[in-house]
Structure formats: structure tokens, C-alpha cells
Amino acid sequence: MNVEPNDLLLFARIVEAGSFSMAAQRLDLPKSTVSRRIALLEASVGERLLQRTTRRLMLTEFGASLLEHARKVAEEVEAAGALAQHRQAEPSGKLRISMPQDFANVVMVEMMPRFMERYPAVSLELDLSPRRVDLVAENFDIAIRMGDLPEDSTLAARRIALQRFGLYAAPSYLARRGLPEQPDDLLRHDLLCILSRTGGAAPWVLQRGKVRWEKELTARLTANSPQLLARIACNGAGIAASTDFIVAKHVNRGELVRVLPEWDMPVATGWAVFPGRRLMPAKTRAFLDMMDEMFCKNQDKPA
């Protein structure tokens, strides 16, 4: 059986219009063409779909069943057209974004002026609180989140960046306390650790080849800000776990050096999370596309 989707769409339009003549008029087609294509559709499915009288059209039992599928075809066609029109619309309105403060301070200071210049009709509202906002209930357009995401059927997500963590310390601290040569040496040092969501220091996981090291740590200081940890480490307070993009300027200035550089820490994925609407607002798409420009040029995109 070979059912032509366009004929299903036409069938839905005829039922919607209530007559062949009205459907032909709305679609700007000859009535004879409409009648011929419905006859071909009925021949394809092997049953009549419509009972035609002088006054009205009536669906057959099978026609009523097929109408549900025909309407889905019509909805998809309309959605595709609306999406194309939506993409061409000029981004405008208020864009509400929740993101970690470190991310905003390190990354957004460069991107925001570019975005504001490119899209003058969009105003921005940034929430930098550490809490996980409810995007739908609190009417946020985007949230930037790091690491694994919980399952949520109301949300969609796009990968924006990979964050590579490492251990860093100031030369003055290492001169005073010594350079760790093995991961177990870290247990004799002052450690500046990321604060976990459940409280306490997030474990450090180090890997070299197939060898994995993971220990519960006794931290001298914990904070939910990798940027703050890096800045405290610059002043010789201890060994900090932070991301490459945060410590880059400190390393370039000689304020921090990598500790145990042959040992890798897990890569954390950065996500842009947004309500899973059928049609994404133009302002949201514009922001996500610019983030792609910044972060994903040199990264392999996920399938």
C-alpha cells in the first residue's frame, strides 16, 4: 500500500472545510483535482472514506479512523511552516537566564556585549544564584548547568562546553610545602575543594591510563565557586581543583602551576537547559547559537 502524505493532508482539509468545493477554493485547486486525488486515496487504502450527499459530507467508519492520522500530517506541515517563519523572526523581548556566577564572570563578560550588539531588541536578565531554578514554574528561558542532568520530560538540553578540571597551586605554596609526586601525597596538603550539592568536599577523582585514584578528602576550605578557589590558591593557601578556562590567566601570569599534571580529572559537561517547547523562541535560539559559536567550534558535537 502506497499512501501519499499530500493526499492525507488534502483529506484532512476537506473534512475541515466541510465540502469539496470549499476545500478546493481554500487550497486554490480545481474541484476536479480534489475529487480525483481523494478517489486515488480511497483506491490506495481500499475503502471509501467519505459518503457524499447533495447536502453534506459524512465520514465512513474507516474514514473517521484515518482522519486522526491525516490531522497529524496537517499538524506537522503547519508546525514546519511555523518553525520556518519563526526562525526568520527578529529576536526580541526579555531573555531570562540562570547560570553559575563563575560562568558569568569568566565567560559571559566577553559574550554579552557581542550578543547585545547583534540583537538590540533583546533585553537580558541574569540570575546568578547557586540554586537550581525551576525553568517552567519561574519562567526562565535558559539555565546553564554543569555535569550530569536529571531526567525531565519538560526540558530539553544542548551541550555547550566541556570543562576540564585540574589541580593547581601557587609556586609559593609548593616551595613551602613541597610538590606532590603521587596522589596520596595530596592527603598531607591543604586542599581547596568544590562544595558538593549534598555538603562537604566533592571527591577528587584522578586517572592515569588505567589507574584510578579516588579518595574522600579532608578539605581546609570548600566553596561552590571554582573561580574563588583558584583566586585563594593564587595567594598560597593550598591546592585547588578548578577548571582550565578559569585558571588560564593565572597560569599564564605564573600565579598558579599544575599539580600532578600526568593525572587527569573527569571532564564536566556544560549544558544549556531550556523548556522543551515545540517552537523555540527566536531570542532563545539566538543565544544558544552564539554560545555554539564561542564554545563548540573546536569540539566534536554529540550525535
Disulfide bonds with the S-S distance in Angstrom:
none
